[in-house]
Amino acid sequence: MLFGPQYDIHGGARELIFPHHTNEIAQAEAAFGVKPMVKYWIHAGTLNVGSEKMSKSLKNFVTIKQALQKYDPETIRMMVARTHYIKDMDYKEDILEEASKLLYFLRSSFSLFYNAKESNMEDSASEIDEVVAFMEKEFAESMDDNFNTPLAISKLQSAIGDLRKIAETNAEVNAIAKKKAIEKVVETASIIGIFEDEKYKKALGNEEARLISERGRLRKEKKYKESDEIREKLLSNYKLKIEDSEYGTLWYYV
């Protein structure tokens, strides 16, 4: 037995509890005399297509290779992590699209902070440190709560949104606090398998950033005609597509 007579975590679908896992427990504990065989069982919901479980026998399955032809790996990870592991999950295009939008929001928002100008001024240091400390605490508590990944993602999203605001409202940010924040955000994001592609490092041009900020101000003032003109300018002049989502403004170079 490669894992030894006892190990910490054993995973599997809910439908395997009986008879597969009960049989496994009976055999292992009888053979090795160590109880419990597993300290923590992680029984997950099923992956469905429509109302039916995805399976080869029903020929309603999508392979990872097929999914990757349309979506990048981090989008698929985001889709999975946005559903608590104990719940059944539907594989649907609209769910993948929502995961993609959230991922783009996180990337683009973090990119603004990552590429923010730096200085030794202390003005923003305490604010950045506070955001990071709160993120670490809330993210850890969410994961400790039976691997509540949807809640953990929301805490990461909130923190990145706050860091974005700091970058947008300060001409420069404290270099030491910024470096620490970047390290902690990337480390936290890696737990759910995102930001590994480092696309957030690509800087938004100064003029594009200024126009996006100006468009945001105009929308708050309900000057939609002027904001639409900026959207068109960004697309025609800079090949930058702007989209408004429930998370905030997204942008894509096309």
Buried (B, 14 or more C-beta within 10 A) or exposed (E): EEEEEBBEEBEBBEEBEEEEBEEBBEEBBEEEEEEEBBEEBEBBBBBBBEEEBBEEEEEBBEEEEEBEEEBBBBBBBBBBBBBBBEEBBBBEEEBBEBBBBBBBBBBBBBBBBBBBEBBEEEEBBEBBBEBBEBBBEBBBEBBEEEBBBBBBBBBBBBBBBBBBBBBBEBEBBBBBBBEBBBEBBBEBBEBBBBBEEEBBEEEBEEEBBEBBBEBBEBBEEEEEEBBBEBBEBBEEEBEBEBEEEEBBBBBEEE
